[in-house]
Every structure is written in C-alpha cells, then in structure tokens.
Amino acid sequence: MNASLSRREREIMDALYAMGRASAAQVREKLPSPPSYSAVRALLRILEEKGHLRHEEEGPRYIYVPVVTAKRAQKKAVSHLVDTFFQGSAERAVAALIENADSLDDDEIARIERLIAAARKKGS
C-alpha cells in the first residue's frame, strides 16, 4: 500500500472513514470545494489502485470501502511521522506535541497521565 496521499486523496479517505462506506456521489457531497463527479471517480480508482480502498457492486453503482480501519491507518501514519521527524523516538514526538500545545486542560493532562501509567504497566 502506497503511504503517500495527495491532499484531495486524504480528504476522500477521511470522508470514507467517517461514513464507513459510500458511493462516489456520497463521497463528493462530503468534500470541501468538491471537484467534478468524474474527478472524484478517478481519484477513487487511484486510491483503489494504491490499495487504500476496495469497491463492492450494489446494483449499477460501486460502493467504496477503506481496506484498513481508521485506527490502523492512524497508527501507521503516526509511526511514519515519528520515524520521519523524530528519528523513531516516541519521547521526542510526545515532547514536541506537549511543547507546541496551546493549552492542555486538566482533563487532557489527566488522560495523558493515565496513558503513561498504562504504558508503564504494559512495559513491566
């Protein structure tokens, strides 16, 4: 599966993840400043060729479905980000996120602390 996506391909994948499955027309409705219907169909075909989605036939139309779950795609994207910009260091990535956060409220900090505690238990 080719990991690099154009901005428009990413928008299409985001729409499909939000809907779960959709026709080209339904995808087009969810896009900001949507291109033509034929352009959406062409992009869907490209995404299918890249291995990001598949189609099912429902009567005369194709219904497109992501090949991997949104969660798995997120994990892969984060892993790529950490490898590319933080030399594979999760610590550096987390530090950058926290340092660049405009403001973390008490609930967000508590959730982060719980995640760290769970990671410590898992690593033990």
Beta strands, then each sheet from edge to edge (+ up, - down):
strand 1: 53-58
strand 2: 61-66
sheet 1: 1+ 2-
end
